[in-house]
């Protein structure tokens, strides 16, 4: 961190002496006021529910400018990475800090490819789940269970352990997601094939059967690869903060990532694209395109309790930069599969048109976000809605690992310990039972 030229002064109206606080600046983005000594100097904490104004760490991985609608991985705009790089190149960038050269990409791809299989006992572990269990419930269990199978790389303070854990997690997540899907569908598991690319291999494990050869569709593979890239990291969001907080105790990487999977499950976070598709299906049941006006009227009515899912973003006050890319991919996939006339997709496009033109949504900057389009793409590819969040977890795993490794390597890192503003009862004595 670089000390800024300015300092912050905290003054009190009760006559207590003012406190001078140092200010630090990053390479880009807002400066931060250092309050680490605030309690020692004043006996006070800060109060910031949701940590909306608190920088809990310093990071060099991902930068978001919500006002500009900008997302950078290690300084590279997401638009360039999504159109000029593949997912494993992006993984290398997030983990290592730079894009790989030809040899580095070859070596990294080889290492990931050689670790895509999971222990055969994972199949028996899966049998403990109900067939209709939500895939995220299964994934939380499977990822946490990896530490029981790969206990030779669970020391979070050992750089070699962290590196092999990173490779194992990136490599095995597609296999686990595909296994969770096959289990719920009652189909045989498909083993990975080393002659396929990372994303092609995932598509094959998802949709192939032993009955016939499966040839991945290049357009669909490219679409899925782009989904992975766009979801690979997103700064200090809820699940990333969960992974950092969990990892700050020194727990093993598999447990920390499992905690991230559990957090991502929430509909306000990773479950947003699932919620968006469920919303479209609800409108379809109401009557489809003909009922959009009625649905939009309910959205505008604050007392209706109806929310427009897949539109707007907590961070981006402008257009979500990922949404533009995903919109292009959406139309590529629909064209490839001839699905533009599918009722649900026609409904989605009609709702998109209303949201982009209606003054109510435009003035509030409720543009379609990445979740809206990625949900449509995944449904078109044939992925069940319940699996959307698991695929998000697959993509985000590399970001979680990069953030976790960065935290462990930070000399200032400490176990997380948020404070509170206590509003409960003051000290009191327990009365005998007869007097209560």
N, C-alpha and C positions, 0 to 999 in steps of 0.2 A: 504494500500500500504506500502511496505517496502522500505526504503531509501537505495539505493545502495552505495557501498563504493566509487565508482567513481563519478565525476562530469563532466559536459560538459561546455566548455568555448567557447563563441561566440565572435570572434574578427572581426574587421572591417578594411578595407584597407584605409579608409579616416581619420584615426587617432582618431576616437571616442573610448572612453574607452570600453574595453572588458566586457562581461557580463557572470557571472557564473550562470549556470542553474542546478538545482538538477536533479538527475537521480533516477528513481524508478524501482524496479524489481517485477515481478509477481512470482507466484509459478513455472510456466514454461513459455517459450516463450520469445520474445524479450523484452529488457528493454525499458523504455520510458523516454524521456527528457521532464521535466515539463516546459512548456512555458506559464503558466498562467499569469506570471508577465512580459512577454516579452514586451507588448505594453507600460506598465507603465514605464519600464526601458529603452526602446529604441525608442518608438514611432513608432514601426514597427509591422506588422502582419507577419505570415507565409503564404505561398502560396502553396496550395496542392489540386488541382482539383481532385474531386472524393474521397478525404480524404484517399488516398491510403497509406499515411505514417503517418496518424494521429489517435491516440487513443482518441476517444471522450468520453470514459467512462471507469470505471473499472468494470469488471464483473466476476462472479464465476460460470457462467452457462455452457457455451460451449467453447471448445478450439479446434482450427484447426491448424495443422502443414501441410501446403501445400506441403512442400518439401518431407516430409515423407509419405504423404497421410494418415494422421491420423485425426480422428474426435472423440472427447470425450464429452459426456454429463455428467457434474458434476464429471469428472474423469473417467467415465466408457467408454471403447471403444465401438463404435457404433456396431461393429461386435458381441459383447457379448450381448448387449441389444436387437438387432434385432433377435437373435436366442434363447435367454433365458427368455425374458420378453415380455409382451403384451403392447399394446399402452397405456392403462390406468396406468400401472405401470410406464411407461416412463413419462407420464404426471405428476404423483405424484413426480417422481424424479426431473423433471425440476422445478416444483413449490416449492417443499419443501427442496430439496437439498440432500435427501437420498432416497433409494429405500424403499418401504413400507414393513412392516412385514405382516403376514397373516391378522391380525385384521384391520390394517390400509388400506390394499388393499380392504378388504371387505367393510369398511365404505366409502372409497372414491368412489368405484364402485357404491355403493348404492346411494350416493349423486348425482353422475352424472346421473345415471339411472332415478332418480326421477325428473330430470329437463329436460328431452329430449323433452317434448311437448312444442310447442310454442303457443302463444295467437292465438285464432281462427281468429282474425281479420287480421292476417298475410295473410290468404288466399285472402282477399279482396284487400290487399295491392299489392299482386302479380298480380292481374287482371289489374292493371294500366300499366303493361309492355306489350310490343308486344310479341307475342308468339315466334317470331324469334330473340328476344333480346339475346345478348351474356350472358351466365350465370354469368360472372364476373360483368357485368353491374347490373344484378339483385342482386347479392350477396352484392355488395357495398351498394345498397339501403337497402336491408333487414337487414344487420348487423348494419348499422347506425340507422335504425328504432327501433332496440331493446331498445335504450335508452328512446324511447317514451312509451314503454310498461313496462319497468322495471326501472322506475325512482327512485325506492326505494334503488337502489344500484349504483348510479352514482357519488358518492363523492369519487374521486380518492385518497383523503388524509385519508379516513377512512379504516383501515385494514379489518374490517368486510365487508364493501362494496366491497373492492377489492377481497376478498375471494369468496363471493357469485357471483360476476360478473365473476370470473374465472370459477367457476362451471357451471354457466349458459351458458357461451360462448362455453366451451368444449362440453357441453351436447347438445346444440341447433344447432351447426354448421352442424352436419350430417343431421338433420331434415330439415334445410334450404336448403342445397345443394340438397337433394332428392326432396324437393318441387319445387326448380327451374327446376330440370330435368323433373319432372312429368308435370309441367306447360307447358314447351316447347314441351313435347311429347303429350299433350292433354289427359293425363291419370289421374285417380283419385289419390289424395294424399293418402299415406299410413301412418297411425299413428304409432308411435313407440310402441314396445312391451317390457315390462319390464323384461320378462323372457329370453331375448336374450342378448348376449354379445354386447359390444359397436359396434364392427365392423360387427357382424352378423345382428344387428339391422339396421345398415346403408345399408347393402346389401339388406335386405328385403324391406326397405323403397324405395330403388332405383328400384328394379326389380319385386316386388310382385304386383299383382292386386287383386281386390276383388273377381275375378272369381274363384280362386283356391288357395289352400294352397301353400306356398312357403317354401322350405327347403334349407337353405344356404349350399353351397358346402364348406366343411372344407378347401380344398386346396385353393379355391379362397378367402375365408375369411382370411386365414393365409397370403396370398399374399397381400391383401389389408391392413391388419394390419401392415405388414412389410413396405409397402409404407408410412403409417402414421408415423411409428417410424423413418424411414430414413429422413423424411421431417419435423420432429417436431421442430427442431431449427438448425440454421447454423451461429451462432455468429452474428457479426454486419453487416449483409448484407443490401441491399437497403431498403427492406420492414421493417426489424426490426429497422433500424435507423429511418425510417419514423414514426413508432409507438412510438419510444422514443421521437423524436422531437415533434410530435403532442401531446403526453402525457405530455411533459415538460411544456406546457402552463396550465396544470391543467384540461384539458378537460376530459370528462367522458370516461371510458374504452371502451364502445361500439363505440364511435366516433373514438378513437385512433386505434382500431382494424379495423374499416372500412377504415381508411386511409391506413393501411397495406395491406388490400385487394386490394385497388385501385392501390397501387404501385406494388404489386405482379403480376398484370394483364399484365405488360409489357413483350414482347417476349424475352427481354434480361435477364429476371428474372424468374418469375414463369411460363411464357408462353413458356419456352424453350422446354418442352416435347410436347406441342401442335405443336410448330414449327417443331420439329423433325418428328412427324407423318405426318404433311403436306408435308414435304420434301420427305418422302418415297412415299407418294401418287403421288407427282409430277413425281418422277422417274418411278413409275409404269405406269403412263400415257404416259411417253416417250417410254416405251417398256420393263420396268421391269429389271430383272437380266441381260439381254443381253445388256442393256445400261449403266450398272454401270461404265464400263471403260470410256465411253464418259463423264458421269457425273463427275467422279473423275478428269478427265483431265480439266474440266471446273473449279473445285474447286481449282486446282493447279494454274490456270491462274488468276493472280491478277486483270486482266482487265475484267474478265467475270462478276464480281458482284455476283457469285454463292458462297454461304457459306455452309459448312458442319455443319448442326445443330445436336446437341446431342453428339458432340465429343469435348473433351478438356474441361477445366474449368479454370476460372479466378484465383481461389484460389489454386487449386491442381496442383502443378507442376509435380506431379507423378500421379499414378492411383487414381481416386476417390474411397475411401474405400467403399462408398455406392453402387458403380456400380457393384462390385464383388458380393455383396449380392443380388442385384436386378437382376443380370444376372442368378444366380441360381434360383431365384424365377420365372424369365421369362420362363426358360425351364420346371420348375415344372408345371406351368400353361399351357404351350403349350402341354405338355404331357397329362395332365389331360383332356384337351378339344380336343385333337387330331388335333391340328392346325398347326403342323410343316409343312404341305404341303400347307397351305394357301399362295397364291402368295405374299402378302405383308410381311408376316413373313419370307418367304424364301428370299425375297429381303433384309429384315433387317439383317438376318444372313449372307448373302453374302456380304453386305456392311461392317458389323462388321469384317469379315474375311480380307477384303481388308485393312481396317484401321489398323488392328493389325499386318499386314505383310508388308505393303507398307512403304518403307524407308522414304518417304516424311512425312507421318503421325507419324511414330514411332520416328523419329528424333525430331519432334516438340511436341512430347508427346500428340498427339491428340487422346487419347484413348476414347472409348465410355464412356459416363458419366451416372449418375443415371437417367437423363431425357430421354436418349435414350431407356433404358430398361423399365423404369416405364411407358412410353408411350405405348410400345408394350404390356405390361401386362394389362394395363387398357383397351386398345382396345380389347384384347382377352376376357376380362371379360364381355365386352359389353357396356363399358362406352363411350359415344360419345366424339370425340376429343375436341370439344368446352367446355366440362365439366372438362377437365384435370386440368386446373388452379384452378378451384373452389375446387377440391379435395385437391390440394396442400394447398390452403388457410385453408381448414378444418384441415389438419394436422399441419400447422404452427401456428395456433391460440394459442396453448398452449405455444409455444416458445415466441410469441409476448407478451402474458400475463406475463410470467415469467420475461421477460426482462423489461417490463413496471413496474411491481411490484418492481423489484430490483432497478430500477432507482428512483422510488418514495421513497424507503426506504434508499437511499444513502444521507447522510447528506450534501454531496458536490454538490448535483444536483441543477441545475439552468435551467431556461428556455433557450432553444437553441437559439443561435444568431450568426450564421456564419458571418465572415467578407468578404471583397472583395478587389480586386485590381481594382480601378476605372480607366477606360481608355476612358471615354467619354469627352465631351467638358468641358473646364474650364468655370468659371463664365463669363456670358455675359449678355448684356442688350437686352430687347425686343424692336425691332424697330417698328415704326408705320406701319400699314398694307400697306400703299402706298410706303414704302421704302424697303419692303422685296423682 
